[in-house]
Amino acid sequence: MSTPHPGGGGPGHGQWVPPPAHARKGRRKWPWVLLAVVLLLAGGCAALVIGLDEETGKTVRVRYEVTGSAKDVAVAYTTWNDGGLVTKKESHRDLPWRKELVTKGFVKGGLLAVTTGKGGGTVACSVTVNDGRPRTASASGPDATATCTGF
């Protein structure tokens, strides 16, 4: 079968038939869809940067607390300094142990970890940011670690 072309050879009466109007290509939609996606991503990134800037500019109070029966525990905790996390360690501590910091540049992702010594015992940690809900954890036994995170 031959391909229809002007001057004959088409179906029916041997004449060329143009394609129906609805079969013609319309405007391409993908550039507009791509543009919309790029604009949404850019707007989301801008909102995230603004939100982080507001969070890191606030002054907050962070209260760390460790209780339990263990003796000679090791305590590691994070502090914030100009938006950066710094880990501090204190060894050979008796319980209870408390520390309160007022800091600026606070970002989420803090940590308080308490490890018992070879003598064992129990430990419980608690971290409270401002007057929020405390993050808690506990552990018992020799060389056991309680880790408070998510603040």
C-alpha positions in Angstrom: 0.0 0.0 0.0 1.4 3.4 -0.9 1.4 6.5 1.3 -1.2 9.1 0.3 0.2 12.2 -1.1 -1.2 15.2 -3.0 -2.2 14.3 -6.4 -3.7 10.9 -5.8 -3.2 7.5 -4.2 -5.3 8.3 -1.1 -8.1 6.1 0.3 -11.5 6.1 -1.2 -11.4 8.2 -4.3 -7.6 8.4 -4.8 -7.2 11.9 -3.3 -5.0 13.0 -0.5 -6.9 13.6 2.8 -5.4 15.9 5.5 -5.3 14.6 9.0 -8.2 15.5 11.3 -7.9 18.8 13.2 -7.9 17.1 16.6 -4.9 15.0 15.6 -2.7 18.0 15.2 -0.1 18.7 17.9 -1.1 21.4 20.3 1.2 23.6 22.3 3.7 21.6 24.3 2.9 21.6 28.0 6.1 20.2 29.5 8.0 23.5 29.5 5.2 25.0 31.6 5.1 22.1 33.9 8.9 22.2 34.3 8.7 25.9 35.1 6.0 25.4 37.7 8.1 22.7 39.4 11.2 24.8 39.4 9.3 27.8 40.9 7.8 25.6 43.6 11.2 24.2 44.5 12.8 27.6 44.7 9.9 28.9 46.9 10.3 25.9 49.2 14.1 26.5 49.5 13.6 30.2 50.3 11.0 29.4 53.0 13.4 26.9 54.6 16.3 29.3 54.6 14.1 32.1 56.2 12.8 29.6 58.8 16.3 28.4 59.7 17.5 32.0 60.0 14.7 32.9 62.4 15.4 29.7 64.5 19.1 30.3 64.7 18.6 33.9 65.7 16.6 33.1 68.9 18.0 32.9 72.3 17.0 29.6 74.1 17.6 28.0 77.5 18.7 24.3 77.4 18.6 22.3 80.6 20.5 19.0 80.8 19.9 16.6 83.7 21.2 13.2 84.6 20.0 11.1 87.6 20.5 7.6 88.8 22.4 5.3 91.0 25.6 4.8 88.9 28.9 6.2 90.1 31.7 7.5 88.0 29.7 8.2 84.8 30.8 9.9 81.6 28.6 12.7 80.2 28.8 14.0 76.6 26.5 16.9 75.5 26.2 19.3 72.6 26.2 23.1 72.9 25.6 25.6 70.2 27.9 28.4 69.2 26.9 30.7 66.3 24.8 28.0 64.7 27.4 25.2 65.0 27.3 22.2 67.3 30.1 21.6 69.8 30.4 18.4 71.8 31.7 18.7 75.4 32.7 15.7 77.6 32.9 15.3 81.4 34.3 12.1 82.9 34.2 10.6 86.3 31.0 12.4 87.4 28.8 11.5 90.3 25.0 11.9 90.0 22.9 13.9 90.0 24.5 16.1 87.3 22.8 19.3 85.9 23.8 21.9 83.5 21.8 24.9 82.1 22.9 26.9 79.1 21.5 30.0 77.5 22.6 30.1 73.9 21.9 31.8 70.6 22.3 30.0 67.3 20.3 26.9 68.5 19.6 24.3 65.8 17.9 21.0 66.3 20.0 17.9 66.5 21.4 18.1 70.0 22.6 15.2 72.1 23.1 14.2 75.7 24.7 10.8 76.3 25.5 9.3 79.7 27.6 6.1 80.0 27.9 4.1 83.2 31.2 2.7 84.3 32.3 -0.9 84.8 30.5 -0.8 88.2 27.1 -0.4 86.4 24.1 1.1 88.0 21.2 3.1 86.5 21.2 6.4 84.6 18.4 8.6 83.3 18.9 11.7 81.1 16.6 14.6 80.4 17.0 17.6 78.1 14.5 20.5 78.1 14.6 23.4 75.6 12.9 26.5 77.0 9.8 25.2 78.6 9.1 22.5 76.1 8.6 18.8 76.5 11.7 17.1 77.9 13.5 14.4 75.9 14.3 11.5 78.1 16.1 8.1 78.1 17.4 5.6 80.6 19.9 2.7 80.8 21.2 0.3 83.4 24.2 -2.1 83.7 27.9 -1.9 83.2 29.0 0.3 80.4 25.4 1.1 79.5 24.5 4.4 77.7 21.4 6.5 77.9 21.0 8.9 74.9 18.7 11.9 74.8 18.2 13.2 71.2 15.7 15.0 69.1 15.8 18.4 70.7 
